[in-house]
Amino acid sequence: MIHLTAADNSVTFVVRVQPRASRSGVVGEFEGALKVRLAAPPVDGAANEELIRLLAKLFDVSRAAVELISGATNKNKVVRVNGRGLDEATRKISAALKDKSNGSA
């Protein structure tokens, strides 16, 4: 299960990224983190920008609402999504994981 922390209308969680994938998307859970594949390479912040774009779309928020808190150069990153509470974030992540398990992600 993905560990989410909520505070002040935001949610914080760990993301495990796999850059240079054939396409970007949520692929599952890895040791309590949301596992995400990114088509972008980990060069000049391209993978981080792709992650922010992907999470903004997933949570239906602007890109400015997604913050990379730590891990800019690591596979494990801590991300904060502003404007989403714990219940809504849990629903969005669950839906993305369910879509993936049904083969439509």
DSSP file (Angstrom, degrees, kcal/mol; ACC not computed):
  #  RESIDUE AA STRUCTURE BP1 BP2  ACC     N-H-->O    O-->H-N    N-H-->O    O-->H-N    TCO  KAPPA ALPHA  PHI   PSI    X-CA   Y-CA   Z-CA
    1    1 A M              0   0    0      0, 0.0     2,-0.4     0, 0.0    29,-0.0   0.000 360.0 360.0 360.0 141.7    0.0    0.0    0.0
    2    2 A I        -     0   0    0     88,-0.1     2,-0.7     1,-0.1    31,-0.2  -0.623 360.0-131.3 -80.2 129.0    1.2    3.5   -0.8
    3    3 A H        -     0   0    0     29,-2.0    11,-0.5    -2,-0.4     2,-0.4  -0.723  28.4-175.3 -86.9 116.8    1.9    5.6    2.3
    4    4 A L  E     -A   13   0A   0     -2,-0.7     2,-0.4     9,-0.1     9,-0.2  -0.895  11.6-160.9-112.7 141.6    0.3    9.0    2.0
    5    5 A T  E     -A   12   0A   0      7,-2.5     7,-3.1    -2,-0.4     2,-0.4  -0.990  11.1-159.2-121.4 127.8    0.7   11.9    4.5
    6    6 A A  E     +A   11   0A   0     -2,-0.4     2,-0.3     5,-0.2     5,-0.2  -0.856  21.0 151.8-111.3 142.8   -1.8   14.7    4.5
    7    7 A A        -     0   0    0      3,-2.0     3,-0.5    -2,-0.4    -2,-0.0  -0.880  65.3  -4.9-164.0 134.1   -1.5   18.2    5.8
    8    8 A D  S    S-     0   0    0     -2,-0.3    75,-0.2     1,-0.2     3,-0.1   0.888 128.0 -48.5  50.4  53.4   -3.0   21.6    5.0
    9    9 A N  S    S+     0   0    0      1,-0.2    74,-2.8    73,-0.1    75,-0.6   0.862 120.5  99.4  55.9  39.8   -5.0   20.4    1.9
   10   10 A S  E     - B   0  82A   0     -3,-0.5    -3,-2.0    72,-0.2     2,-0.4  -0.966  59.0-145.1-145.6 162.1   -2.0   18.7    0.4
   11   11 A V  E     -AB   6  81A   0     70,-2.0    70,-2.9    -2,-0.3     2,-0.4  -0.995   9.3-161.4-132.6 138.7   -0.7   15.1    0.3
   12   12 A T  E     +AB   5  80A   0     -7,-3.1    -7,-2.5    -2,-0.4     2,-0.3  -0.948  21.3 150.9-121.7 138.9    2.9   13.9    0.4
   13   13 A F  E     -AB   4  79A   0     66,-2.3    66,-2.9    -2,-0.4     2,-0.4  -0.971  42.3 -98.7-158.5 167.9    4.2   10.5   -0.7
   14   14 A V  E     - B   0  78A   0    -11,-0.5    20,-2.5    18,-0.4     2,-0.4  -0.768  29.9-162.1 -96.5 139.2    7.2    8.7   -2.1
   15   15 A V  E     -cB  34  77A   0     62,-3.1    62,-2.9    -2,-0.4     2,-0.6  -0.978   7.6-153.9-120.5 133.6    7.5    7.9   -5.8
   16   16 A R  E     -cB  35  76A   0     18,-2.6    20,-2.8    -2,-0.4     2,-0.3  -0.946  22.5-159.7-105.1 117.7    9.9    5.3   -7.3
   17   17 A V  E     -c   36   0A   0     58,-2.8    20,-0.2    -2,-0.6    18,-0.1  -0.716  20.2-164.3-104.2 149.9   10.7    6.3  -10.9
   18   18 A Q  E     -c   37   0A   0     18,-1.9    20,-2.6    -2,-0.3     3,-0.4  -0.891  22.8-158.6-126.3  98.0   12.0    4.3  -13.8
   19   19 A P        +     0   0    0      0, 0.0    20,-0.2     0, 0.0    21,-0.1  -0.209  66.7  36.9 -74.2 168.9   13.3    6.7  -16.5
   20   20 A R  S    S+     0   0    0     20,-2.0    19,-0.3    18,-0.2     2,-0.1   0.805  78.8 154.2  59.9  34.7   13.8    5.8  -20.2
   21   21 A A        -     0   0    0     17,-2.9    -1,-0.2    -3,-0.4     3,-0.1  -0.399  59.9-109.0 -81.8 167.7   10.7    3.6  -20.3
   22   22 A S  S    S-     0   0    0      1,-0.2     2,-0.3    -2,-0.1    -1,-0.1   0.829  99.5  -0.3 -68.5 -30.0    8.9    3.1  -23.6
   23   23 A R  S    S-     0   0    0      2,-0.1     2,-0.3    15,-0.1    -1,-0.2  -0.984  79.6-105.5-154.1 158.5    6.0    5.3  -22.2
   24   24 A S        +     0   0    0     -2,-0.3     2,-0.3    14,-0.1    14,-0.2  -0.608  56.3 112.1 -87.9 143.8    5.1    7.2  -19.1
   25   25 A G  E     -D   37   0A   0     12,-2.4    12,-2.9    -2,-0.3     2,-0.4  -0.896  66.0 -75.9 169.5 165.2    2.6    5.9  -16.6
   26   26 A V  E     +D   36   0A   0     -2,-0.3    10,-0.2    10,-0.2     3,-0.1  -0.656  40.3 175.4 -78.0 131.8    1.8    4.6  -13.1
   27   27 A V  E     -     0   0A   0      8,-2.7     2,-0.3    -2,-0.4     9,-0.2   0.546  46.4 -80.2-118.7 -10.2    2.8    0.9  -12.9
   28   28 A G  E     -D   35   0A   0      7,-1.3     7,-3.0     2,-0.0     2,-0.4  -0.999  57.4 -43.1 152.8-153.0    2.1   -0.1   -9.3
   29   29 A E  E     -D   34   0A   0     -2,-0.3     2,-0.4     5,-0.2     5,-0.2  -0.934  36.2-172.9-121.7 142.2    3.5    0.0   -5.8
   30   30 A F  E >  S-D   33   0A   0      3,-2.6     3,-1.7    -2,-0.4    -2,-0.0  -0.898  72.3 -33.3-140.1 108.2    7.1   -0.6   -4.7
   31   31 A E  T 3  S-     0   0    0     -2,-0.4     3,-0.1     1,-0.3   -29,-0.0   0.872 126.1 -42.2  50.5  46.5    7.9   -0.8   -1.0
   32   32 A G  T 3  S+     0   0    0      1,-0.3   -29,-2.0   -30,-0.0   -18,-0.4   0.450 119.7 107.7  84.0   1.3    5.2    1.8    0.0
   33   33 A A  E <  S- D   0  30A   0     -3,-1.7    -3,-2.6   -31,-0.2     2,-0.6  -0.789  77.2-109.5-110.5 154.1    6.0    4.1   -2.9
   34   34 A L  E     -cD  15  29A   0    -20,-2.5   -18,-2.6    -2,-0.3     2,-0.5  -0.728  35.7-141.2 -77.8 121.4    4.0    4.8   -6.1
   35   35 A K  E     +cD  16  28A   0     -7,-3.0    -8,-2.7    -2,-0.6    -7,-1.3  -0.765  25.2 178.8 -92.3 128.2    6.0    3.2   -8.9
   36   36 A V  E     -cD  17  26A   0    -20,-2.8   -18,-1.9    -2,-0.5     2,-0.4  -0.987  21.1-147.1-132.0 134.2    6.0    5.3  -12.1
   37   37 A R  E     -cD  18  25A   0    -12,-2.9   -12,-2.4    -2,-0.4     2,-0.4  -0.840  17.3-160.7 -97.1 140.2    7.7    4.7  -15.5
   38   38 A L        -     0   0    0    -20,-2.6   -17,-2.9    -2,-0.4   -18,-0.2  -0.980  19.1-153.9-125.4 131.3    8.9    7.8  -17.3
   39   39 A A  S    S+     0   0    0     -2,-0.4    -1,-0.1   -19,-0.3     8,-0.1   0.753  74.8  89.3 -71.4 -23.8    9.6    8.0  -21.0
   40   40 A A  S    S-     0   0    0      6,-0.2   -20,-2.0     7,-0.1   -19,-0.2  -0.407  81.3-117.7 -76.7 149.7   12.1   10.9  -20.4
   41   41 A P        -     0   0    0      0, 0.0     2,-1.8     0, 0.0     6,-0.8  -0.491  28.0-108.7 -81.0 157.9   15.7   10.3  -19.7
   42   42 A P  S    S+     0   0    0      0, 0.0     2,-0.4     0, 0.0     3,-0.1  -0.292  80.1 120.3 -82.0  55.0   17.2   11.4  -16.3
   43   43 A V  S >  S-     0   0    0     -2,-1.8     3,-2.2     1,-0.1     4,-0.1  -0.972  79.3 -11.3-124.6 131.7   19.2   14.2  -18.0
   44   44 A D  T 3  S-     0   0    0     -2,-0.4    -1,-0.1     1,-0.3     0, 0.0   0.787 123.2 -60.8  53.0  33.5   18.9   17.9  -17.3
   45   45 A G  T 3> S+     0   0    0     27,-0.1     4,-2.4    -3,-0.1    -1,-0.3   0.551 100.9 131.0  77.4   7.4   15.8   17.4  -15.2
   46   46 A A  H <> S+     0   0    0     -3,-2.2     4,-2.2     1,-0.2     5,-0.2   0.899  72.8  47.9 -62.3 -41.5   13.7   16.0  -18.0
   47   47 A A  H  > S+     0   0    0     -6,-0.8     4,-2.4     2,-0.2    -1,-0.2   0.895 111.2  51.0 -67.2 -39.0   12.5   13.0  -16.0
   48   48 A N  H  > S+     0   0    0      2,-0.2     4,-2.4     1,-0.2    -2,-0.2   0.907 110.5  49.0 -64.3 -41.0   11.6   15.2  -13.1
   49   49 A E  H  X S+     0   0    0     -4,-2.4     4,-2.3     2,-0.2    -2,-0.2   0.900 111.2  49.7 -64.2 -40.4    9.6   17.5  -15.4
   50   50 A E  H  X S+     0   0    0     -4,-2.2     4,-2.6     2,-0.2    -2,-0.2   0.892 109.9  51.6 -64.7 -39.6    7.8   14.4  -16.9
   51   51 A L  H  X S+     0   0    0     -4,-2.4     4,-2.7     2,-0.2     5,-0.2   0.928 110.2  48.2 -62.1 -45.8    7.0   13.1  -13.4
   52   52 A I  H  X S+     0   0    0     -4,-2.4     4,-2.3     1,-0.2    -2,-0.2   0.912 112.8  48.6 -61.9 -43.1    5.5   16.5  -12.5
   53   53 A R  H  X S+     0   0    0     -4,-2.3     4,-1.9     2,-0.2    -2,-0.2   0.926 113.0  47.7 -61.7 -45.5    3.4   16.5  -15.7
   54   54 A L  H  X S+     0   0    0     -4,-2.6     4,-2.5     1,-0.2    -2,-0.2   0.916 113.9  45.7 -63.6 -45.4    2.2   13.0  -15.1
   55   55 A L  H  X S+     0   0    0     -4,-2.7     4,-2.6     2,-0.2    -1,-0.2   0.867 109.5  55.0 -69.3 -35.7    1.3   13.6  -11.5
   56   56 A A  H  X>S+     0   0    0     -4,-2.3     5,-2.3    -5,-0.2     4,-0.7   0.912 112.0  44.6 -61.6 -41.5   -0.5   16.8  -12.3
   57   57 A K  H  <5S+     0   0    0     -4,-1.9     3,-0.5     3,-0.2    -2,-0.2   0.919 112.7  51.4 -67.5 -43.9   -2.6   14.9  -14.8
   58   58 A L  H  <5S+     0   0    0     -4,-2.5    -2,-0.2     1,-0.2    -1,-0.2   0.915 119.1  35.4 -59.2 -45.4   -3.2   12.1  -12.4
   59   59 A F  H  <5S-     0   0    0     -4,-2.6    -1,-0.2    -5,-0.1    -2,-0.2   0.447 107.3-124.0 -91.3  -0.7   -4.4   14.3   -9.6
   60   60 A D  T  <5 +     0   0    0     -4,-0.7     2,-0.3    -3,-0.5    -3,-0.2   0.939  69.1 122.3  56.3  51.8   -6.1   16.8  -12.0
   61   61 A V      < -     0   0    0     -5,-2.3    -1,-0.2    -6,-0.2    -2,-0.1  -0.835  68.9 -86.8-130.6 169.6   -4.1   19.8  -10.6
   62   62 A S    >   -     0   0    0     -2,-0.3     3,-1.3     1,-0.1     4,-0.3  -0.368  38.6-112.6 -72.8 160.0   -1.9   22.4  -12.3
   63   63 A R  G >  S+     0   0    0      1,-0.3     3,-1.4     2,-0.2    -1,-0.1   0.828 118.0  62.7 -61.7 -30.6    1.8   21.5  -12.7
   64   64 A A  G 3  S+     0   0    0      1,-0.3    -1,-0.3     3,-0.0    18,-0.0   0.723  94.2  62.4 -66.9 -20.6    2.6   24.3  -10.1
   65   65 A A  G <  S+     0   0    0     -3,-1.3    17,-3.1    16,-0.1     2,-0.6   0.571  90.0  79.5 -80.9  -9.1    0.6   22.3   -7.5
   66   66 A V  E <   -E   81   0A   0     -3,-1.4     2,-0.4    -4,-0.3    15,-0.2  -0.892  64.7-172.3-104.0 120.8    3.1   19.4   -7.7
   67   67 A E  E     -E   80   0A   0     13,-3.2    13,-2.6    -2,-0.6     2,-0.9  -0.928  23.5-141.3-116.6 135.6    6.3   19.9   -5.8
   68   68 A L  E     -E   79   0A   0     -2,-0.4    11,-0.2    11,-0.2     3,-0.1  -0.848  23.5-179.9 -90.3 106.2    9.4   17.7   -5.8
   69   69 A I  E     -     0   0A   0      9,-2.3     2,-0.3    -2,-0.9    -1,-0.2   0.913  60.2 -16.0 -78.4 -45.2   10.4   17.9   -2.1
   70   70 A S  E    S+E   78   0A   0      8,-1.4     8,-2.2     1,-0.1    -1,-0.3  -0.982 104.5  59.1-155.0 163.5   13.5   15.7   -2.3
   71   71 A G    >   +     0   0    0     -2,-0.3     3,-1.8     6,-0.2    -1,-0.1   0.742  45.7 157.4  90.0  26.2   15.3   13.2   -4.4
   72   72 A A  T 3  S+     0   0    0      1,-0.3   -24,-0.1    -4,-0.1   -27,-0.1   0.809  83.4  30.9 -54.5 -32.1   15.8   15.3   -7.6
   73   73 A T  T 3  S+     0   0    0      3,-0.1    -1,-0.3   -25,-0.0     2,-0.2   0.232 110.9  82.0-111.8  13.6   18.7   13.0   -8.6
   74   74 A N  S <  S-     0   0    0     -3,-1.8   -57,-0.1     2,-0.2    -4,-0.0  -0.728  79.4-124.0-114.1 164.1   17.5    9.7   -7.1
   75   75 A K  S    S+     0   0    0     -2,-0.2   -58,-2.8   -59,-0.1     2,-0.6   0.798 102.0  65.8 -73.5 -29.2   15.0    7.1   -8.2
   76   76 A N  E    S+B   16   0A   0    -60,-0.2     2,-0.3   -62,-0.1   -60,-0.2  -0.853  71.9 176.7 -96.5 123.9   13.1    7.6   -5.0
   77   77 A K  E     -B   15   0A   0    -62,-2.9   -62,-3.1    -2,-0.6     2,-0.5  -0.940  28.0-136.5-128.0 146.3   11.5   11.0   -4.8
   78   78 A V  E     -BE  14  70A   0     -8,-2.2    -9,-2.3    -2,-0.3    -8,-1.4  -0.922  29.9-172.9-102.5 126.9    9.3   12.7   -2.2
   79   79 A V  E     -BE  13  68A   0    -66,-2.9   -66,-2.3    -2,-0.5     2,-0.4  -0.927  15.1-157.4-124.2 142.1    6.5   14.6   -3.9
   80   80 A R  E     -BE  12  67A   0    -13,-2.6   -13,-3.2    -2,-0.4     2,-0.6  -0.979   3.8-161.8-117.8 132.7    3.8   16.9   -2.5
   81   81 A V  E >   -BE  11  66A   0    -70,-2.9   -70,-2.0    -2,-0.4     3,-0.6  -0.959  13.6-153.2-113.2 114.0    0.5   17.6   -4.3
   82   82 A N  E 3  S+B   10   0A   0    -17,-3.1   -72,-0.2    -2,-0.6   -73,-0.1  -0.590  72.9  34.3 -85.9 146.9   -1.2   20.7   -3.2
   83   83 A G  T 3  S+     0   0    0    -74,-2.8     2,-0.4   -75,-0.2   -73,-0.2   0.549  96.5  96.0  90.0   8.1   -5.0   21.1   -3.4
   84   84 A R    <   -     0   0    0     -3,-0.6    -1,-0.2   -75,-0.6    -3,-0.1  -0.998  59.9-146.7-133.2 132.8   -5.8   17.4   -2.8
   85   85 A G     >  -     0   0    0     -2,-0.4     4,-2.5   -76,-0.1     5,-0.2  -0.320  35.1 -96.2 -87.7 176.1   -6.8   15.8    0.5
   86   86 A L  H  > S+     0   0    0      1,-0.2     4,-2.5     2,-0.2     5,-0.2   0.908 120.5  48.9 -61.6 -46.2   -6.0   12.3    1.7
   87   87 A D  H  > S+     0   0    0      1,-0.2     4,-2.1     2,-0.2    -1,-0.2   0.932 114.4  44.3 -63.0 -46.4   -9.3   10.8    0.6
   88   88 A E  H  > S+     0   0    0      2,-0.2     4,-2.4     1,-0.2    -1,-0.2   0.909 114.1  49.8 -66.5 -41.2   -9.3   12.3   -2.9
   89   89 A A  H  X S+     0   0    0     -4,-2.5     4,-2.5     1,-0.2     5,-0.2   0.903 109.9  51.4 -63.6 -40.9   -5.6   11.4   -3.4
   90   90 A T  H  X S+     0   0    0     -4,-2.5     4,-2.6    -5,-0.2    -1,-0.2   0.910 110.6  48.9 -62.3 -42.2   -6.2    7.8   -2.3
   91   91 A R  H  X S+     0   0    0     -4,-2.1     4,-2.5     2,-0.2    -2,-0.2   0.917 111.7  48.6 -62.6 -44.1   -9.1    7.5   -4.8
   92   92 A K  H  X S+     0   0    0     -4,-2.4     4,-2.1     2,-0.2    -2,-0.2   0.919 114.5  44.8 -64.9 -43.4   -7.0    8.9   -7.7
   93   93 A I  H  X S+     0   0    0     -4,-2.5     4,-2.5     2,-0.2     5,-0.2   0.925 113.1  50.8 -66.6 -43.8   -4.1    6.6   -6.9
   94   94 A S  H  X S+     0   0    0     -4,-2.6     4,-2.5    -5,-0.2    -2,-0.2   0.906 110.3  50.0 -59.8 -41.7   -6.4    3.6   -6.5
   95   95 A A  H  X S+     0   0    0     -4,-2.5     4,-2.7     2,-0.2    -1,-0.2   0.906 110.7  49.4 -63.4 -41.9   -8.1    4.3   -9.8
   96   96 A A  H  X S+     0   0    0     -4,-2.1     4,-1.9     2,-0.2    -2,-0.2   0.899 113.3  46.3 -64.6 -40.2   -4.7    4.6  -11.6
   97   97 A L  H  X S+     0   0    0     -4,-2.5     4,-2.1     2,-0.2    -2,-0.2   0.873 112.6  50.1 -70.3 -36.4   -3.6    1.3  -10.1
   98   98 A K  H  X S+     0   0    0     -4,-2.5     4,-1.5    -5,-0.2    -2,-0.2   0.919 109.4  51.3 -66.8 -43.4   -6.9   -0.4  -11.0
   99   99 A D  H  <>S+     0   0    0     -4,-2.7     5,-2.2     1,-0.2     6,-0.6   0.901 110.1  50.7 -58.1 -41.2   -6.6    0.9  -14.5
  100  100 A K  H ><5S+     0   0    0     -4,-1.9     3,-1.3     1,-0.2    -1,-0.2   0.909 108.2  50.7 -64.8 -42.4   -3.1   -0.5  -14.7
  101  101 A S  H 3<5S+     0   0    0     -4,-2.1    -1,-0.2     1,-0.3    -2,-0.2   0.761 108.4  53.3 -68.9 -23.4   -4.3   -3.9  -13.5
  102  102 A N  T 3<5S-     0   0    0     -4,-1.5    -1,-0.3    -3,-0.1    -2,-0.2   0.466 116.5-116.6 -87.7  -2.4   -7.0   -4.0  -16.1
  103  103 A G  T < 5S+     0   0    0     -3,-1.3    -3,-0.2    -4,-0.3    -2,-0.1   0.620  87.2 108.0  82.6  12.1   -4.5   -3.3  -18.8
  104  104 A S      <       0   0    0     -5,-2.2    -4,-0.2    -6,-0.2    -5,-0.1   0.358 360.0 360.0-106.0   7.1   -5.8    0.1  -19.9
  105  105 A A              0   0    0     -6,-0.6    -1,-0.2    -5,-0.2    -5,-0.1   0.440 360.0 360.0 -94.7 360.0   -3.1    2.3  -18.5
